[in-house]
Amino acid sequence: PMSDKDALKRNQPLERLTSVEKSSQVFRNRFIEGKDAEIAKILWNYFTAVSQRWPKAWISGERGMVLARTTGFAALMRFLPDLIMSLDSFTRMPETAEFPVG
């Protein structure tokens, strides 16, 4: 992260990831290419799939319902890179129905 920050400050290009490295930083190459809208759309589709799979938990503020809280969000974000890899979605846009949540 610090080397990326330094490179951006110096207007130097960031290094793209190889296929082996993509597993941990699934949005890096899209970010480098300036495809912020694609990143946002993938996240939108992912969380739409989650909200459709667990509609009550998604909107619930009840005690014990962690999906829409920090813990649930963190778990979903930790799962997302593996899911992106399994969908082979490094270069294409996965639709909501493609996310096999649940």
N, C-alpha and C positions, 0 to 999 in steps of 0.2 A: 503493500500500500504506500509506503513512504517513497519508494522509487518511482511509482506511478505519479504520485503527487508532484514530485520533483520534475519529472519529465513533462507533465502538463504545464507547470509553471514556466518551463523553459521552451515551451512550444515544440517539444520533441514528440514524435509519434510513440504510441504505446505498442508494446509487443503483443502480437496476436498469440493465442494459445494453440498448441497442437492438440490432436485428438485425445492424447493421454491426459493432458492437463485440464481438458474441458470439464472433467467430472466434478471438479470443485467450484468452478467459476463459469456456470453455464451461460451467463449473459455478457461476459467480458467482450467477446468479439463483436456482438451486436452494439455494445456501448462504444467501442472503438470506431465502428462504422457509423455512429450517429443515429442508430436505429432505436431511439428511445421509445417511439410510439409502438414498435413491435414488442419491446420488453413490457410496456404497460398493457398491451393487448393480451399477451401470454399470461401475465399475472391476473388480469381481469377474467380471462377464461378459466383459469385454475380456481380462483376463489368463487366464481359462479358455479363451477362444478361442485365444489365443497358445500356451498350454500344450498344447492339443489339436493345433494345427498343427505344432508343433515339440517333441514330447514328450521326445526325447533331449536336445536343446539346453537345454530348460527345466530339467532336473534335473541336468545335467552340471556337474561341477566341473573338467573337463579344461581344460588350457591351450588357448587359442584359441576356446573356446566362450563368447561374450560375452553371450548372450541373458539369462541369469539373473544377470548381474553389473551393476555400476553403469552401464557403457556401454550395455548392452542396455536396461536400465530407462529411462535417459535418452532413448534413441532412441524407445522405445515411447511414452513420455509426450509427446515432441515431435510424434509422429504422431497421437496421440489427438484433438486439437482438429479437425484436418482430417477425420478419420474421423467424428467426431460431426456435423460440418457436412454431410458427404456423406450421412449416414444421416438427416438432418433430425431429430435426436434431442434438440432443446432442450426439448421438452415431453413426450416419451414415453420409455419405458424400452426400450432396445434389448436384445434377447435375445442370448445367446452366439452362436447360429448366424448372426446378422445381421452380425457383425463380419468383414469380408472380409480377414482377415490372410493373408499369404502370397502 
